[in-house]
């Protein structure tokens, strides 16, 4: 494939460039380890950057791969739908007034299309709290009275909530799924436009081999700086990455667990997930079931599409960094379970690629942490030996290009920074050139300033997230399984005490590492400063980004 071939060639070239630099420096025990870790980390960096590059290329040239779901829906016509569909929302100890309000909005917007008779709605409760259970039934009753929805909006609470969300959906499919061609799967914080749901169902009726149609939900209702930061980034940078992802996956896409339309019959036939061998955290029930369900569908010949041009699809995000990391703890364990599955037989390349990216979304952090440790080790030994940085000439790149070691190192540094920032630059340029998008961000100046602020804050947050993910992976390797908790959706803010408890080790690590880096060399400390600053400031950054007073400045 052109995409993965390009990623591999660029990564190999960069790794060889670093190898040549090490040849100039002389052999060190850590160089081999650094090269291995660099190859993996740089590969992930190239992979992410190339998603944006190919996305921009796809937008500019209008490649055939970028099939518009909205266009396919128009071609399918505007006649009455011929099948019945379910809109299902699994809930677990949630605010019933909120999720019923979302169902009401979806109900009314489908009603406005004139196709309501083809849809039924299901609230699938796994709630254990008895008070919340009573509130759920009351809210459902009031909703049905308000909309005249008795016989169309259903509420079901499982007595035994086995296998979490996957079990909840599975119970619906076994009990009621036979009456529906497909189901729209939502989360408790999901919201979708009824007109877009109807478009998606028209496409599914027109393409009988389509198994899952996944939409890219936008973040909404962010009231803290942390969530507004994510909303801004997703709105500005997201379209490039989504188009780049769609460029190579085509019919071998993935399912993200919600805001998707799923054909019920093949889902019922192929997506009854087995338990993994062994005990949790690596064995037992599959937590990140959505990726696996899509993989099983694709392996059986069904297509999974990404509806990249569907606009009316939304979700909410955890309001604080600490809540975000709590959710990541669950996701990390689920994604690491995919190590059992990535080498399974009959899986297409695109499916293995999705599983690999999901795994490396979390393993990348401990690898980055190791890379920094190995780099510090090399810097310590170089400073202690009093050798020049580049003691040897005559390496292949020296012979070919006639450049010194310092220049060669600066070129590699510039290459890495280009990979890091090129997606942001492309997204900003693209937004500026499209008047509608530029106006949605308040104009060119707010757009550029917002992008700079987002970049600075992301640089501060990244080291803290890296260390948190490293601890999460370590805890999973040591056998600590995760429970099933309720996600916090309210921006109450993080207290200084809570932040100090969660980030104390991060801060101490940053202070100790900064002292060591300065002892090795002030120049080395300067090179490490972006990472060390994020670690040292983790407590105030976590507290400040959880607040909402400055959120008005983030367009999104």
Secondary structure, DSSP 8 states (H G I E B T S, - for coil): -HHHHHHHHHHHHHHHHHHHHHHHH---TTHHHHHHHHHHHHHHHHHHHHHHHHHHHHHHHT-TT---HHHHHHHT-SS---S-EEEEEEESS--HHHHHHHHHHHHHHHHTTT-GGGEEEEEEE----HHHHHHHHHHHHHHHHHHT-TTTEEEEE-SS-TTHHHHHHHHHHHHHGGG-SEEEEE-TT-EE-HHHHHHHHHHHHH-TTEEEEEE--EE----SHHHHHHHHHHHHHHHHHHHHHHHHHTTB----SSSEEEEHHHHHHH-----BSSSTTTSBS-SSHHHHHHHHHHHTT-EEEEETT---EEE---SSHHHHHHHHHHHHHHHHGGGGTTT-TT--HHHHHHHHHHHHHHHHHHHHHHHHHHHHHHHHHHHHHT--S------HHHHHH---HHHHHHHHHHHHHHHHHHHHHHHHHHHHHSHHHHHHTTSHHHHHHHHHHHHHHHHHHHHHHHHHHHHHHHHHHTT----------S-----HHHHHHHHHHHHHHHHHHHHHHHHH-HHHHHHHHHHHHHHHTHHHHHHHHT--TTGGG---
